[in-house]
Amino acid sequence: MGGQRRLWGLYVRLDEVPELIDAAEVVRDAGYTRWDCHTPFPVHGLNEAMGLRLTRLPLVVFAAGAVGAIAGLAMQWWMNAVDYPLIISGKPFFSLPANIPIVFEMTILFAAITAFVGMLAFNGLPRHHHPLFAVDEFRAATDDKFFIVIEADDPRFDENAARQLLGRFGEVREVWE
């Protein structure tokens, strides 16, 4: 590797929520797609300011839950009515009310596992190292400061233009890989 460093991105530190919202709207309007805001707590209105669309995760979890319900019902039907039918007190081989607990549990199981795995996959996790972790100042993102980071991998990234854009909100600093 020869000790050569590569610019990963630029960031600016902000002190107040209104500044963060304004800066996020400016960066969004500039057309950047690979950028993020880092905050110590949830900021209402930040998703709209960043132009984030809703996630597909709820649809995926719903579909997995439906598959779990169908699988649970099919499993109970196969086991009780086809594979090993038993005549117990003249009751039918398959009855929906008797199988509701298994259907419910399979729905929850499939949905919960899909939610966990889907969240990890959609967020690109696990990621054991991130270039921002090497920036000492970034530790304040978990305490009381706000950060906007524009990645150098962004298709619209031009170092001078990004510096000028972020420079309107504070001192621009670099993140190196």
N, C-alpha and C positions, 0 to 999 in steps of 0.2 A: 504494500500500500504506500510505502515511501513517506508516510507522515503528511500526505497532502490532504488538506481539509476541503470540504465542499459546503457551500452555503446551503443550509436547509430551509431557511426562511427568515422573515423579519417580524419583529413584534413591537408593540407599544404598550406601556403600562398606564392604566387609567385609575383614577381614585374614586369616582362616583358613578352610580348607575346611569343617570341621564347622559353622561359623557359616553358610556359604553353603548347605550342604545343609539345615540347619534352616530357614533363611529361605525357601528355595525351596519346601519342604513347606508352610510357613505360607501363602505367597502362592498356591500351587496350591489349598490347601484353602479359601482365601477366595473362590475361583471366578473369579479373573482369567484371561483368555484371551490378552490382548495384553501379554505381559511376557517378559522374557528375562534370562538370567544371562550375564555376561561374565567370562571367566577367562583367565589367561595361559597355561594349559596344560589338557589334557583332565582332567576330574575324574570319576573312576569313581563311578557311582551318581547322577550329576546328572540324567541323563535320567529315571530313575525318580522322583527327588525332584520334578522339574518336571511329571511326568505326561505326558511326550511319548510319542506312539505311534510305531510303526515307520513308516518312509517307504515309499512305493509305488515308489520309484525302482528297486529290484532287479527288481520284476515288469515294469516298463516296459522295462528293459534286456534282460531275458530274452526278452520278446516281440519286441523289435527284433532281437536275435540270431537268433531263430527265423525271422523274416521274411528276414533276410540270408541264412541258410542255404538257405531255400526259393528265394529269388531267385537265388542263385548256382547252385543245382542246375538250376533252370528255364532260366537263361541258357545254361548249358553244354549242356543237352539240346536247346534250340532251335537253337543255333548248330551243333552237331555232328550232330544226327539229323534236323533238319527243314530248316533254312535252307540249309546248305551241307554235305551229307553227302559224305564222302570214303571210299573203300574203301582202307584201308591194311593191307596184308599179311593181308587176310581178317578183320580184327578187326571187331567190331560197331560200328555208328555211335555207340552210347552205352554207356558202361561206367562204373559208379559209382566203382571204385577210381581211375581216371584223373582223376576230377573232384574228389576229396576236397580237394586243396590250395585250389582256388578256393572251394569251399563253406566251408572253414575261414576263409579270408581274408575272405570276405563276411560271415560271422558276426561276426568280430572287428571289422570296419569298422563295421557297423551298430550293434553293441553299444557300441563306444567313442564314436562320435559321439552316440548317444542318451544315454549316461551323461553326457557333457560338457554337452550342450544341456539335458538334463533337470535336472541339478544346478543349472545357472544359472536355469532357469525355476522350479523348486520353491523356490529360495532367494530369488527376486525380484531376481536380479542381472542386469545390472550396476546398481548404485546408486552414483552418483558422489558423492552427498552424503548425510550422515546427521546429524541434529541432535546426536547424541552427539559427533561429531567436533569440535564447537565448544567442548566442555567440556574445559578444560585438564587437570583432574584425571583424566579418563577415559584419558589416556595411560598411566596406571599399570596399566590392564587388560592391557597387553602385557608388564608387568614382574613385579609381585608383589602386586597387589590384585585383589579380586573385587567385582563390581558386580551388583546386581539393579535392573532398570529396569521400571517399570510405565508403559505408554503411556496418555496421556489419551484416546486413541481407544477404549479398552476399554469395552465396554458397561456394565460394573459400576463404572467409574471414578467415584469421588467424591473430590475432592481431600483433604478432611478425613479421610475414612476411610482412604485410601491413605497419607496422612502418618502417621496413628496406627499403621497396620499396619507400615509400614517403620521407623517410629520406634523400634520394639522392638529393632531391630538396629543402630542407629546414627543419625547425623545425616542427615536427609532433605534432599536438594537438588533443585533444579528444573532441567529442561532446557527451553529455549525454542526455538521455531522461528524 
